[in-house]
C-alpha cells in the first residue's frame, strides 16, 4: 500500500503538459534510450542464452533498460540540478521514456494473456483514462474553481479524490492489469500544483515518505539474501552481463545522440548516467515480480544488488561530470561600471514578497532612465515549488492575453504573478515609454535551486545588475517583522555565482519618501510616494502608482575603494543624471593621517570623474570623512542613516582595511559585508533603505 500511494503522489506531482512543450531532442533521447537498449538486451538474450532462457532473464532484459521519471526527478533534486539545462532535458526525456514504458507494459500484459482476458485488459485501462479526462478531471477543476484564491481546499474535496483513487485501483485490478496502474492514472488526473495537488501532497507525503515508503524499501531489501546467489550459480553471470549491457547501451545511446545534437561530451555522458539511474520504482518492480512468483530469490538478490550499486554510483559520477556553474565562467564585462551612459542598462529584479514590488519600482525610478540612457527591467517572481515534480518557468510576455478568470490549472499557475504583472505593467505605462521597459517572468522551483533560474535569466538577458530582496522584513521601528532563512540561502548562492553585478536591497521605507523630513538638512522635502505595502493585492497596486516629477530622493554612497565601491559609485552616477530630482552625496572614508586613503589608479580616476561632474552637476557632491578605526566609521554611519532615503555601499566581502578594523567580529550577516551588516542592523530606527552592491565576480572552474 505504501508503494502504491507513493506512485499516486508521484503522479500528482507530474505535469504531463511538459510533453507538448518539449523539443525534438527530449523526444529522441527519451525514445531511443529506452527502445535501443531493450532491443539489444532482448536480442542478446535470444542469441546467446537460448539454452538457459527463462522468466528471470527475460525480466532482467526487459526491466533494467527502463527509465523511470520519479527516479530521475529524485536524483536531480538531490543533486540540485532540477533547474539546470541538463536537468530540464533529463526530466523531459525520462517522462517520455516512462510513458512509452507504461504503454509497452500494458500491451505486453495483453499479449501474454488468454483470449477471454484480452478484451477486459484493454477496455479497463482505456475506460479509466476516459473517465479521468471526461469526468474526474472536470470535477477536480470545479473543486479548484470553488476554492477561494489563497485558501486551502476543503477536506471533503481531498477525501473525494482519495476515494476516486481507490475506485481507479479497483478498476485496473478487476481488468487484470497491474493495480498500481490505477493509482498512477488517478494521480495524473489530479491537476498538479496548488491548490488541489499541493493539498494532497501535504496530506499524504509526510506519511508516505516518512514511514510507509521506508518500511517498504527496508522489507524489500531484507528479502535479498546474498547467499542465495550461490544457488543460481549457472545464471548469476548472465544477469550481470545483461544488466551491464543495458546500462552501457543506454549511456552510449544518450552520448551519441547528444553529441549529434552538439552537446558537450561531459554533459552528454552525465545525461546518459542520469537516464540509467535506479531507485525506488526499480525496487518496487522486482519486488512485485518476486511476490507474484515470477522471479526467483537468487535472481531477485542479484537485481537488488545491481540496483543498489547503480543508485550509489550514478550520483557521484554525475556530480563529477556536470558542472552547472560552467556557463557562468565568462569574462564579459556585465556591470554598471562599464555600461555606457547612452547604453541600455539591463536590471534583473527578483520578487519574493508583494512588498518587494514597491521597493524595486521606486529604486528604478531614482535610477533616472531617459530616452538617451534607457533601463530594461526583467522582473522575476520567485515561487516555491509545491505539489509538482518539475520546475516551471513562465514568460508573461507570452500570456498577456490569457484571461485570469479561467478555471484551468494553467491559468491558476498564471495567477501566481497576476499582481506582480499588473504592477510592473502599470509602472511601465506611467513611466517614459522610451526610457523604461519592464518584462515579468515567474519561476516556480525548489528553494535550493532558485539561483539557477536567476543566474540563467541574467545570463540570457545580458543583465548588468541583479537586485535581490533582503531576507528580513523590517518594521519602521527597526524590529524584524519576519525572517526568511531560505531567502538568505538563495541570496548567498546568487552572490557566489552571479554572471553580473548584484545588489541586495534592504527596504526600510519607500525610496523617495524622504527620511530627512525630521532632520535639519537643507534639502527639499518630498511627499509620501506610497504607503507601506502589506501582503495584499491592494498594496501591490499602490506600489505601481504615479510619482511626482518634483520628488527629491537623497542618496549617499560610502566609498573606501575597491571594485565593489566603484560599482556602487557607478550606479550613483546614473542616479545623479536626474537633475534636481536626485541629490547624491559621495562620502569618502579615509584613514587619519592618510588623505589619499591608499587609493589605486582606478579608484582615483573614478573620483576624479566625480569631481569633474560636480562642476556642472550641483546634485552630485563629494565629501571626505577621516576616521581612525572601525568604531569611528560605525559612529559616523549611524549618524547619517536618518539623513538619506538610500545609502549605497560596496559589499567588500573579506576585504580588510583600517576603516573597518574591529567591525568584522561583530558582523551578524556576513554576506552583506561589514558596512552592509552594520546598516542592516535592527538597532537602527530610521527609514533609510540600503543597497549593498557586489561587482561582477570573475572566476574559473577547478581544472580549467
Steps between C-alpha positions, in 0.01 A plus 500: 500500500788736579654447155161545329433828685852621421432444128176695539678797662776485239237509224325795670827696480550421131410757237422318176461831315879503483470242220341760273763762586807281459714498189627239258812435709303378803271284287787329322708445814198371693390252234842386378642455853215259573442314174858436388633360834191280531544366146869437569441311825209295363697424182805403704282274713354336189839444336723384785273365771249289309593191697448677832233749399246525778264737675772651725732600216208635297394722794860621528526579129166683491510696830861613544496718181196694629530864603265618773407866530461494883852360540650764271307782671616382843862475384497849347339642812768345721773645276327842477485470121124530443534852358815439300491457123604136531241443774213635291607287203530190717156558655333537160682200353429275798130595501468402134693177560278422800180545298631277222600238760152503658338452161736213415430334836124522446521352151735228623252409772226477237722303262582222749140475627244251368228588251224558755715735710634716220183700440460578870869590537466749214164655587568538875797743482354682196171549682681630810700749294187625322317532832793696639508741206124545451367474857757496780727784381207739429375419850839589646513823299160586646651444847784739416259760360294488820805542722566869583835626377769449762281272713551124552258256341230342713576174674198344333657567157817315604290208625307483172824488299636224721183293457517549123858374512392181676228459239761527223712234669199267518430553128854403394505206740165372367626536142802284597751776441753613761313659792773765517385623160175624657685702764725648233219594260297666776808690618557634151134606485547740795607852385855549625597784730282712729243481626387138452824327405697672777223417752526129418878513526480678837248246630674179395865574417627502860326172583614333180858634481560490872355162593332282238763528227802440729325192636437375147861556389643345817282190478576461128876524547486261796350239268818509294731235644845513342557137591218412259721601208701177540182302443474645152868481406406400144313828440659774713759580232223524242310748717811716545577494126143601405482775764840640403410484130175691562679761710785560255275500192277764659801719581641458149167576331457821701863594435483448124171685452606785727828535310306495174293783648822692583501456877825502697653155550490518881140623496400219262666241723330645807165482320561134416574414863194695620276308260652176632431582866323250724284554805175432682297414189753234396495349850121495491493335159724206583328461840163467329643243257641301792172511694315385188730198479644609164851576635706252701685601815855472354407719203319744731811532717726564199269768358463664842878513535526655152241767583683592821837524321362717218301721740818559702737560208293715262468810726876506559576465127248767396627743760853451368404534132252788502579846631200733460720795593708456185273724296556790743879486472521773239711808480259740335454824691144500623488775757384856547856632504564418135147570377512811285279793598310482172467119514210293626549407867350154551382419853357172628277563803402203716158507668435264794231692693237754391679781683810442283314651204475847653865495608624396155284742299608793717865404467454489123344847504796664668731335246361774274458325168479723194461447129874547461578276800223235517446221753363153419352323800445127524287422806525138615230385740639212707247240619591194703422171327213324681302200375711461183801299389608724213602865538302745287624817332234736364555798271202730553585674175342192338197495733377860485179404326424205729186571707564474874147382567553167330461201723764289334809397689720694260322824574527419868875482450483834323321650800814450708631828359188690392560780752869524411424509127234767552730714717792498256270550204361815661850608602608477137194690373545779757868540411662648194421245229838540331692499828377197697377158391386223733451130437377254761588134544400241758730222621334219695783287635649351818649761730842332497531538121329833433840659446522307172192681365635837612850455361382339175252780428765763581739324265246465217381862525854643527416673827748731671340491845290258705287646781430259787262567790635488854397187687363703790186709488559796731244712680527879525639472854785280373366174642474186288149432371594170333815313402536258209800270541441340160522845338826564683643175363379601153671839525825332601482265202438785255782710648738206453424425134321795338618577144471875563494751784260445789320734738323397822222751575415556867168683484406697812273751328411594146793668331398852415293542814768711657623378833651839563172669575582494868860609459653843463654444160429764239350274240154528362242279663311249290146389542433135569504306176327189634376355822684204648396182317319211659448142382199589288447569135374850591843598633665363187271720297601798711862421427434561131358846548632816337793699632519877501774635277601743777579224750850526644690192615809535714767239426835442666791282387752385760834466321824346624636348180491176305290347226178476703517864609570613145195302378288672767638834385423419136136433588482825697639692202206373296259617768655846506398552139150568633580867553314671782297186579801310639776618731803271540767541767819297468664456840862393474615337824875551548736385770633769733840613380446369147300745292517285188376192680738273302284531187620322189496656153153366416348638821669834444378527141140441605521759777659745256208441267261574787677827574476603136130415502457721805597800289186478287275289719425659833302194604819293525727590794818341634604521864764334716485364854817396682471214749760318705330157527182304443336635813513857367368379164205334674422816698510710185277263302241490778499880513416538130249215473200725560611768253454303176238297319757255365857414595707297252803307623735248344487149639879482543471137611813383687682827419677648803616859552547744787157656444322172591748374757326327790156485338524160333490317833158654571345417163171312518427471127842440349383474138417875505855599584598711801321825408199321355455301821534816708241693297259203509511487878170488686641756747458775241155658530472696178341481156817496295525216249834341416636346180803272541680464166738229387691539176498220244714211620745339257597144580603170344390143554765283662709332240402743222 
